[in-house]
Amino acid sequence: MTLRGQDAETTIIDGGGYGEVLKIITDNVSIVNFTIRYGSTGLFISKCGNVNVQNIKVTGNKMGVELSSSSNCTFRNNNITG
């Protein structure tokens, strides 16, 4: 599955200050061209493989990215802050 925004500056997923903003728990996912902001965790990836994260801005979260028990995950051209 591919989640593709227009670009990271205009395509925004806002968590409203709570929980994981974007949670990936399945294989073969691509996330491209988003801003992920204002959650407890911006991007949560767990127990999956072959995840591609590209051109993502993660900002304003308590934790930027949590990656656990996963394999073959690729991160390219991202800007990640807390």
Order of alpha helices (4+ residues) and beta strands (2+ residues): beta-beta-beta-beta-beta-beta-beta-beta-beta
